[in-house]
Amino acid sequence: MRLSLWFCVLLICACATDRSQLNAEEQEHPLVKLMRQLPKVPVADPVPSKVSGELTPILPGLKIEKQKRIYLDASVIFDQGPQDGLEAVACMPGGKNHESMLLLTCGNGALIKSLFIANLEVGDGVPSPQDSGLPARGYPVRVVLRWRPDPVMEKDVWVERDMSTLVRDRISKSPFPPLPYVYTGSRFLRQTVKDNNGEERESEIFMLDTTKTLVTNYDEPDTLLASPFPLAGFDIYFEVNSVDSPAEDSKVQLYFERVDLPMKIAMDAQGAFYQGKKLLDEAALIALMTKHFGAKAKPAMFAYSVEVAPKTPREMDVQARQRLLEIAIKAKVWAVPLFMPHQD
C-alpha cells in the first residue's frame, strides 16, 4: 500500500508541468514576440543609499519623509524564483507570501493608502482586472529597495536600486531596467455580509486590506500599485533577479516617491497620439523615443506616460501599447508606455 502511494506521488511529479518556463501558447503571444525584439539595456549596480531627510514614524514598519517619501520595512521571502512566477513584489502579512519577494511589516492597507494620498498627492486610477491583459491606468511612482549588504560588519552601510531591476525577465534572462510602478489606489467593492444577529446588510470593503498585495508584477485589481510591465498578464514571465537580490530573510526597506517620466504624450478616443496640440505620426514618435531613450539620453526611467480620457475604451490601450512597442523596436530603444487618466 505504501509503495503504491509513493509510486502515485512520483508519477504526479513526473507529469507535472514545469511552470518555470513559458508554454508554447504563451511564447507565441504577440506581446512576448515584441518584448523579445526590444534592445537589451545594461542595468547599473546598486548605489549607496542614504535617507535624505528626517523620518516621521507612523506605525511599526511605516515612516514618512514629509511630502517626499513613504518608507516601509520588509523582509525578503525569496532571493530566487519562485518557480511559478514572481506575481507580487510586496505583500502585507497574510497575503500571497508564496509568490511575493517581500513581506511587509505593516499590515494597515487603508492607512498606507491615506499616506500616499496625503504625502505623495496621488489620486485613484483604474486597476487591471485579473488576467485581463488590460494596462492599468494610474500615476507613476518610483519604488526603491534599500538593504545592507553586510548588516553585521557594516550595519550603517545601505545600498539601493529600483525595484523593477530586481525583477528578471525569464525569456531574456535579463533584469528589467528602472521602471516606476503604477499607483491605482486599489478599489472598494460592495459585499453582502451578515451582522451579529444573522441579518444581511450591504458593506463596502477596501480590497487591499482583504487581498493584501501592495505592489505587483501581475494583473491584479486589488493591488495599490499595479505592474508597469507589458506582459503583466503572465505571472510566470517574472522571477527574482538573483544576481543582485539581498539574501532570503534579509531586513530591507522599500520607499516610494513621485517621479516625472522623460516623455509624455496623449491619446484620443480614435487612437491618435498627440503632444500638446501636435499630432504625432510614426516618424515623430520615433524621433521622440530616440531623443528620450536613445543611447545618448541616459534616462532615469525607461517608461513614458500616455494620457487617456476616462471614456476611452480600455481596449484602445491594448492596441496602443502594441503599436508603441512596434515603434520602440523601430527606434531601437527600450521604452514602455504607462497609461494615465487625463489631467484637467
Disulfide bonds with the S-S distance in Angstrom:
none
